[in-house]
Amino acid sequence: MRAERGLSRQDLAAAVDVNYQTIGYLERGEYAPSLDLAFRLSDYFGLPIEAIFSRAPFTPLSEKVYGGPS
């Protein structure tokens, strides 16, 4: 979601008040966010938490809109 919105890890980290490395850990699935951080990310993106975090991998929005590789 961060990349699809053109945000750097540093930009997102600053917006939710965490270290930029935390964003990388979250994206790679190496770190489970606190409930507080999950709500801050939810507020930042204007989406419910379950739209941001899931146990199943998400399909990239671009793939949903434009279709997958042929």
C-alpha distances in whole Angstrom, upper triangle without the diagonal:
4,5,5,6,9,9,11,11,14,13,11,13,16,14,14,18,17,18,15,16,15,12,13,14,12,10,13,14,17,17,17,16,19,19,19,16,14,15,14,11,11,14,11,9,12,11,13,13,13,10,8,11,13,16,15,12,10,11,8,8,10,13,13,14,16,17,17,20,23
4,6,5,6,5,7,8,11,9,7,10,13,12,12,15,15,15,12,14,13,9,11,13,11,9,13,14,17,16,17,16,18,19,18,15,14,16,14,10,12,14,11,9,13,13,15,14,16,13,10,13,15,18,18,15,13,14,11,11,13,15,16,17,19,20,20,22,26
4,5,5,6,7,9,12,11,10,13,15,15,16,18,17,17,14,15,15,11,11,15,13,10,13,16,18,18,19,19,22,22,22,18,18,19,18,14,16,17,14,12,16,16,18,18,18,16,13,15,17,20,19,16,14,13,10,11,11,14,15,16,17,18,18,19,23
4,5,8,10,12,15,13,12,16,18,16,18,20,20,20,17,19,18,14,15,18,16,13,16,18,20,21,21,20,23,24,23,20,19,20,19,15,16,17,14,12,15,15,17,17,18,14,13,16,17,20,19,15,13,12,8,8,8,11,13,12,14,15,16,18,21
4,6,9,11,13,11,10,14,15,14,15,18,19,19,16,18,18,14,16,18,17,14,18,19,22,22,22,20,23,23,22,19,18,19,17,13,14,15,12,10,13,13,17,17,18,15,13,16,19,22,21,18,15,15,12,10,11,14,15,15,16,18,19,21,25
4,7,10,12,10,10,14,15,14,16,18,18,18,15,17,18,14,15,18,17,15,18,20,22,22,23,22,24,25,24,20,20,21,19,15,17,18,14,13,16,17,20,20,21,18,16,19,21,24,23,20,18,17,14,13,13,16,18,17,18,20,20,22,25
4,7,8,6,6,10,11,10,13,15,15,15,12,14,15,11,13,16,15,13,16,19,20,20,21,19,22,22,21,17,18,18,16,13,15,16,12,11,15,16,19,19,20,18,15,18,21,23,23,20,18,19,15,15,16,19,20,20,21,23,23,25,28
4,5,5,6,8,10,11,13,14,13,12,9,11,13,10,10,14,14,12,15,18,19,18,20,19,21,23,21,18,18,20,17,14,17,18,14,14,18,19,21,20,22,20,17,19,22,24,24,21,20,20,17,18,18,21,22,23,24,25,25,26,29
4,5,5,6,8,10,11,12,10,9,5,8,9,6,7,11,11,10,13,15,15,15,17,15,18,20,19,15,16,18,15,13,16,17,14,14,18,19,20,19,21,19,16,17,20,22,22,20,19,20,18,19,20,22,23,24,25,26,26,27,31
4,6,5,6,9,10,10,9,8,5,8,10,8,10,13,13,13,16,18,18,17,19,17,19,21,19,15,17,19,15,14,17,17,14,15,19,20,22,21,23,22,18,20,23,25,26,23,22,24,21,22,23,25,27,27,28,30,29,30,34
4,5,5,6,9,10,10,10,8,12,12,10,12,15,15,15,18,19,20,19,20,18,19,21,19,15,17,17,14,12,15,15,12,13,16,18,20,20,22,20,17,19,23,25,26,24,22,23,20,21,21,24,26,26,27,29,29,30,34
4,5,5,6,8,9,9,8,11,10,8,11,13,12,12,15,17,18,16,17,14,16,17,15,12,13,14,11,9,12,12,9,10,13,15,17,16,18,17,14,16,19,22,23,21,19,21,18,19,20,23,24,24,26,27,27,29,33
4,5,5,6,5,6,5,8,8,6,10,12,11,12,15,16,16,14,15,13,14,16,14,11,13,14,11,10,13,13,11,13,16,17,19,17,20,19,15,17,20,22,24,22,21,23,21,22,23,26,27,27,29,30,30,32,35
4,6,5,6,7,8,11,11,10,13,15,15,16,19,20,20,18,19,16,17,18,15,12,15,15,11,11,15,14,11,14,17,18,20,19,22,21,18,20,23,26,27,25,24,26,24,24,25,28,29,29,31,33,33,34,38
4,6,8,10,10,14,13,11,15,17,15,16,19,20,21,19,18,15,16,16,14,11,13,13,9,9,12,10,8,10,13,15,17,17,20,19,16,18,22,24,26,24,23,25,22,22,24,27,27,27,29,31,31,33,37
4,6,9,10,13,11,10,14,15,13,15,18,18,18,16,15,12,12,13,10,7,10,10,6,7,10,9,7,10,13,14,16,14,18,17,14,16,19,22,24,23,22,24,22,22,25,27,27,28,30,32,32,34,38
4,7,9,12,10,11,14,15,14,16,19,19,19,16,16,13,13,14,11,9,12,12,9,10,13,13,11,14,17,18,19,17,21,21,18,18,22,24,26,25,25,27,25,26,28,30,31,31,33,35,35,37,40
4,6,8,7,8,11,12,11,14,16,16,15,13,13,11,11,14,11,9,12,13,10,11,14,15,13,15,18,19,20,17,20,20,17,17,21,22,25,23,23,26,24,25,27,29,30,31,33,34,33,35,39
4,5,5,7,9,10,11,13,15,16,15,13,14,13,14,17,15,12,15,16,14,13,17,18,16,18,21,22,23,20,23,22,19,19,22,23,25,24,24,26,25,26,27,29,31,32,33,34,33,35,38
4,5,5,7,9,10,11,13,15,14,13,15,13,16,18,17,13,15,17,15,13,17,18,15,17,20,21,22,20,22,21,18,18,21,22,24,22,22,24,22,23,24,26,28,29,30,31,30,31,35
4,5,5,6,9,10,11,12,11,10,13,13,15,18,17,14,16,18,16,15,19,20,18,19,22,22,23,21,22,22,18,18,20,21,23,21,21,23,22,24,25,27,28,30,31,31,30,31,35
4,5,5,6,9,10,10,9,8,10,9,11,14,14,10,12,15,13,12,16,17,16,17,20,20,20,17,19,19,15,15,17,18,20,19,20,22,21,23,25,26,27,29,30,31,30,31,35
4,5,5,6,9,10,10,9,11,10,13,15,14,11,11,14,12,10,14,16,13,14,17,17,18,16,17,17,13,13,16,17,18,17,17,19,18,19,21,23,24,25,27,27,26,28,32
4,5,5,6,9,8,9,12,12,15,18,18,14,15,18,16,14,17,19,17,17,20,20,21,18,19,18,15,14,16,17,18,16,17,18,17,19,21,22,24,25,26,27,25,26,30
4,5,5,6,5,5,8,10,13,16,16,13,14,17,16,14,17,20,18,18,21,21,21,17,18,18,15,13,15,15,17,15,17,19,19,21,23,23,25,27,28,28,26,28,31
4,5,5,6,5,7,7,11,13,14,11,10,14,14,11,14,17,15,15,18,17,17,14,15,15,11,10,12,12,14,13,14,17,16,18,21,21,22,24,26,26,25,26,30
4,5,8,8,10,11,14,16,17,14,13,16,16,12,15,18,16,15,18,17,17,15,15,14,11,10,12,13,13,11,12,14,13,16,17,18,19,22,23,23,21,23,26
4,5,8,10,12,16,18,19,16,15,19,19,16,18,21,20,19,22,20,20,17,17,17,14,12,13,13,13,11,13,15,15,18,19,19,21,24,24,24,22,23,26
4,6,7,10,13,16,17,15,14,17,18,15,17,20,20,19,21,19,19,16,15,16,13,10,10,10,11,10,12,15,16,19,21,21,22,25,26,25,23,25,28
4,7,10,13,16,18,15,15,19,19,17,19,22,21,21,24,22,21,18,18,19,16,13,14,13,15,14,16,19,19,22,24,24,25,28,29,29,27,28,31
4,6,9,12,14,12,12,15,16,14,17,19,19,19,22,20,19,16,16,18,14,12,13,13,15,15,17,20,20,23,25,26,26,29,30,30,28,30,33
4,7,9,11,10,9,13,14,13,14,17,18,18,20,18,17,13,14,15,12,10,11,11,14,15,16,20,20,22,25,26,26,28,30,30,29,31,34
4,6,8,6,6,9,10,10,12,14,15,15,17,16,15,11,13,15,11,10,12,13,16,16,17,21,21,22,25,26,26,28,31,31,30,32,35
4,5,5,6,9,10,11,12,14,15,17,18,17,15,12,14,16,14,12,14,15,19,19,20,24,24,25,28,29,29,31,34,34,33,35,39
4,5,5,6,9,10,10,12,14,15,16,15,13,10,12,15,13,11,14,15,19,20,20,24,24,25,28,29,28,30,33,33,33,36,39
4,5,5,6,9,10,11,12,14,15,15,13,11,14,16,14,13,16,18,21,22,22,25,25,26,29,30,29,31,34,34,34,37,41
4,5,5,6,8,10,10,12,14,14,13,10,13,15,12,12,15,17,20,20,20,23,22,23,26,27,27,29,31,32,32,34,38
4,6,5,6,9,10,11,12,11,10,7,10,11,8,8,12,14,17,17,17,20,20,20,23,25,24,26,29,29,29,32,35
4,5,5,6,8,10,10,10,8,7,10,12,10,11,14,17,19,20,19,22,22,21,25,26,25,27,30,30,31,34,37
4,5,5,6,9,10,10,11,9,13,13,11,13,16,19,21,21,20,23,22,21,24,26,26,27,30,31,31,34,37
4,5,5,6,8,8,9,8,11,11,8,10,14,17,18,18,16,19,18,18,21,23,22,23,26,27,27,30,34
4,5,5,6,5,6,5,9,8,7,9,13,16,18,18,16,18,18,17,20,22,21,22,25,26,27,30,33
4,6,5,7,8,9,12,12,11,13,17,20,22,21,19,21,20,19,22,25,23,24,27,29,29,32,36
4,6,8,10,11,14,13,11,14,17,21,22,21,19,21,19,18,20,23,22,23,26,27,28,31,34
4,5,9,10,12,10,9,12,15,19,20,18,16,17,16,14,17,20,19,19,22,24,25,27,31
4,7,9,12,10,10,13,16,20,21,20,17,19,18,16,19,21,20,20,23,25,26,29,32
4,6,8,6,7,10,13,17,17,17,15,16,16,14,18,19,18,18,22,23,24,27,31
4,5,5,7,9,11,15,16,16,15,17,17,16,20,21,19,20,24,24,26,29,32
4,5,5,6,9,12,14,15,13,16,17,17,20,21,20,22,25,25,26,29,32
4,5,5,6,10,11,12,11,14,15,15,19,19,18,20,23,23,23,27,30
4,6,7,11,11,11,9,12,12,12,16,16,15,16,20,20,21,24,27
4,7,10,11,11,9,12,12,12,16,17,16,18,20,21,21,24,27
4,7,9,9,9,12,13,14,18,18,17,20,23,22,22,25,28
4,5,7,8,11,13,15,18,18,17,20,22,21,21,24,27
4,7,9,13,15,17,20,19,19,22,24,23,22,24,27
4,6,10,13,15,18,16,16,19,21,19,18,21,23
4,7,9,12,15,13,13,17,18,17,15,18,21
4,6,9,11,10,10,13,15,14,13,16,19
4,6,8,7,7,10,12,10,10,13,16
4,5,5,6,9,10,10,9,12,16
4,5,5,6,8,9,10,13,17
4,5,5,6,7,9,11,14
4,5,5,5,5,8,11
4,6,5,7,11,14
4,6,9,12,14
4,7,9,11
4,7,8
4,6
4
